[in-house]
């Protein structure tokens, strides 16, 4: 049960969230909570417990700058109250001013889970209705399905050039039996994650469960590799010696993209970094650099693979020449101890302004992520779509919802007497979770009162469940009413679904 292997397609439970911090480098959400403007109750109550580089998103929201949120739904069944967490996260970011994208991962559902297209359509429709019913604004947001988004497909193709099988093997455990469409669905998902930045690089957050972290890590990696996709492809054609290639690679590694949120091209990036960092600190000796430069200059520009509409050879050449100028500029500084660098930097910046992203490189920023806890199943264990009694579907008849809560496992003691004496175990109680994750809504005091009364022995499970069951019934009634009301919105939304 201590297994923290993260498998996006498995049924992994994460028994020890702490290990995620230590082993996978997910950081605590508490570290940034104070900086979030009007944090959602899921953040305040620790349901959203982790994050990867969420600060750029917070900063953008604070300053009214572009930011995006994106999450996808694999339509394999009815949406349930666990999915509502993600809906809430998308909607909250949209309300805070982020550009919101919600997608239907139909290719993944078909490739990884083998669902038929009819089943996928039916479930997809249902997910979207719940999302709209909970407050997603389709006028101001973007809904799409993977299979129909041509830009995502093109981007997936380019991303595929930067990923390889061994990597998929290492990350996902793919083997010789893994079918190609499954691999394809991974690059498509990577393209989804980076899609909000296609027009303009911007801080983007992906709200996920911790089991989806491998996808996030790979996407962050690919974002880096694609940042200067075209320019780096050019390097390959200069036939540098292995150690020289290493030098250039190492040189890049020392650049910290976090310092350059707004710039788009590596030439400026390099220029800035060189300006701040003496060549000696980069560990590059002058004669090696000399030889690299000679080869770069002699090599001229080989055409890049002329295959996507993003390619623009001239723009790439210019960017690349600016890069060389920047390196030479620094070389002069190094050799002559003169600050001759300003000119090159200005040139590089001018070029960067001229060359739009999409011509010279993708310019992606590594996507950020936030992680929510899994909901405990009502019968104990993990909440699972395949065990109806363990979860409450957003489509459940409200009376059934009521009954499921009434028969849920609790963190209560054997007898009422013992409960009064020792208090209940709210931290281990799926019913308390229902209050904290859903039923108490934005009312922190209410959630806290339930908790305090439970652990203080004032609250007994019978009444507590009755109250929760009643609230659940009301929630389902109201939600289903809203689903009916937003049918029309879904018709208007530009997404192809068979109804
Ligand atoms: Fe759970 Fe409520 Fe019982 Fe406490 S009183 S253990 S919260 S059902």
Boltz pocket constraint, residues with backbone or C-beta under 6 A from the ligand:
constraints:
  - pocket:
      binder: B
      contacts: [[A, 410], [A, 411], [A, 412], [A, 424], [A, 425], [A, 426], [A, 429], [A, 430], [A, 431], [A, 432], [A, 450], [A, 454], [A, 455], [A, 459], [A, 460], [A, 461], [A, 462], [A, 464], [A, 465]]
      max_distance: 6.0
